[in-house]
């Protein structure tokens, strides 16, 4: 007797696959419907309501939101919105401390990467922008300063502007070919009244081969670069007709929409320090004498203290651990007043405290290096109390707010 076996039916995989595809397609359709529904809901909002929402967003969120639609992008990059958002950030958010670091990324080749890192007032770090391929090898030796979210970097023969928040680095047009290289001084700041950034550059004119020690005041020139919403490509340098009264040194500081520099009578002479101001409105220089107690450039620097020019007496601080803050009352009559005296006491070694002070609100900010650690201190002028934030790494810092301002047109 022959036993007959029935063939077992094979599972219908095609049917299962089709069911899966149907489910997948239905889920995609649901997602598309939800996306369209959300976009249609947003499209019903008026431009004023959207602007109010955008003003509450961070720079990072707004950079992503620009990709949503053309109308959103036009709203976010408009000069009026950029100014309003910047003002909102200044009012509602505490500033950050910005550090510019150079770190080797290919040790065998000796190449460096330029890194912009911010530190909030609680000690949290954020990597804003890292550049590994930049045209100028001298940029990692540059002097730099910050104003209203933009960073200005100066090398021996070039000046750059950078917006770390939106990853932009641009070179400014060069100066005259007859300028003496390797001796430049500059200043950088944002004029809120005109919604413009200003770069002020000093340079010396002379025949080829002239050394910086051979120059005289008559060879000193000054020019101003104005950056507005038109971008760098639509801006040019303008030479100032008036002769600067002194040789500027160090970085310029913008205070109440005037730029100030420490200065000296002769380029190779380090005698009595001077202060020189430049008014952007009338394009005039003013020569200012320092307080009589300040006789040396040692540890000297200017800063903005509540809208007035402040000159900390570092030399006296080294002797007594008391930091005197001199305020410029009238730049025409050269009158100064000792507004504050901060007693650091025995807890600080004056020789280890950095002399590059800065101020924010009612606080004086300074730092002290302790081995591989760096401690940033805040001194409240009202309560006369110290607070501190410990961070890893070294290097100068600047007060920083993020901005959406674009360097391109």
GIGI-V853443 format. One record per backbone hydrogen bond with DSSP energy under -1.0 kcal/mol. CO is the residue of the C=O (numbers start at 1). NH is the residue of the N-H. E is the energy in kcal/mol with one decimal. If there is no record, write none. Layout:
# GIGI-V853443
co = (CO/CO)
nh = (NH/NH)
e = (E/E)
This chain:
# GIGI-V853443
co = (11/12/13/14/15/16/17/18/19/20/21/22/23/24/25/26/27/28/29/30/31/32/33/34/35/36/37/38/39/42/46/47/48/49/50/51/53/54/58/59/60/61/62/64/65/69/70/71/72/73/78/79/80/81/82/83/84/85/86/87/88/89/96/97/98/99/101/103/106/106/111/113/114/115/116/116/117/118/119/120/124/126/129/131/136/138/139/143/145/147/150/151/152/153/154/158/159/160/161/162/163/168/170/176/178/185/186/187/189/191/191/196/197/198/199/200/201/202/203/204/207/211/212/216/217/219/221/222/223/224/225/227/228/232/238/247/253/255/258/259/260/261/262/263/264/274/275/276/277/278/279/284/286/288/291/297/303/308/309/310/311/312/313/314/316/317/321/323/324/325/325/326/327/330/335/335/337/337/340/342/349/352/355/358/360/362/363/364/365/366/367/368/370/372/373/374/375/376/377/378/379/380/385/387/389/391/398/400/407)
nh = (13/16/17/18/19/20/21/22/23/24/25/26/27/28/29/30/31/32/33/34/35/36/37/38/39/40/41/42/43/45/50/51/52/53/54/55/56/57/62/63/64/65/66/67/68/73/74/75/76/77/82/83/84/85/86/87/88/89/90/91/92/93/400/119/398/117/115/113/110/111/105/103/131/101/128/129/99/126/97/123/120/118/116/114/139/141/142/154/152/150/147/162/145/160/143/155/172/153/170/151/168/163/161/179/206/202/252/200/198/195/196/191/227/189/225/187/223/185/221/180/210/214/215/219/220/205/203/240/201/238/199/197/231/235/224/264/260/258/255/278/253/276/249/274/247/263/288/261/286/259/283/279/277/275/294/300/310/305/328/303/326/314/317/318/320/321/344/342/313/339/340/311/337/335/329/330/327/339/325/323/352/369/357/365/363/381/360/379/358/377/354/375/373/393/370/391/368/389/366/387/364/384/380/378/376/374/98/96/232)
e = (-1.6/-1.4/-3.0/-2.5/-2.2/-2.8/-3.0/-2.3/-2.7/-3.1/-3.1/-2.6/-2.4/-2.3/-2.5/-2.4/-2.5/-2.8/-2.6/-2.7/-2.8/-2.9/-2.6/-2.7/-2.8/-2.5/-2.1/-2.4/-2.2/-1.4/-2.2/-2.2/-2.0/-2.0/-2.8/-2.1/-1.1/-1.4/-2.3/-2.1/-1.5/-2.3/-1.3/-1.6/-1.6/-2.0/-2.4/-1.9/-2.5/-2.2/-2.4/-2.1/-2.0/-3.1/-2.1/-2.2/-2.1/-2.4/-1.9/-1.7/-2.3/-2.2/-2.9/-2.4/-1.3/-2.8/-3.2/-2.9/-1.5/-1.0/-1.2/-2.4/-3.3/-3.2/-2.3/-1.4/-3.1/-2.0/-3.0/-1.9/-2.2/-2.6/-3.2/-3.0/-1.5/-2.0/-1.2/-2.8/-2.9/-2.0/-2.2/-2.4/-1.9/-3.1/-1.9/-3.0/-2.9/-2.5/-2.9/-3.1/-1.7/-2.4/-2.7/-1.8/-1.8/-3.1/-1.9/-2.7/-3.1/-1.2/-1.6/-3.3/-2.8/-2.0/-2.9/-2.2/-2.1/-1.2/-2.9/-3.6/-1.7/-1.7/-1.1/-1.7/-1.7/-2.2/-1.9/-2.8/-2.7/-2.1/-2.4/-2.9/-1.9/-1.9/-2.7/-2.0/-2.3/-1.3/-3.1/-2.5/-2.7/-2.7/-3.1/-2.5/-2.7/-2.7/-3.2/-2.4/-1.9/-2.2/-1.5/-2.5/-2.3/-2.7/-1.7/-2.2/-2.7/-2.8/-2.3/-1.9/-1.9/-1.2/-1.3/-1.9/-2.5/-2.3/-2.5/-2.7/-2.5/-1.6/-1.3/-2.7/-2.2/-1.8/-2.1/-1.5/-3.3/-1.3/-2.9/-2.8/-2.0/-1.1/-1.8/-3.6/-2.6/-3.0/-2.3/-2.6/-2.0/-2.9/-2.9/-2.9/-1.8/-1.6/-2.8/-2.6/-2.3/-2.3/-1.9/-1.8/-2.4/-1.9/-2.5/-2.9/-3.0/-2.8/-3.1/-3.2/-2.7)
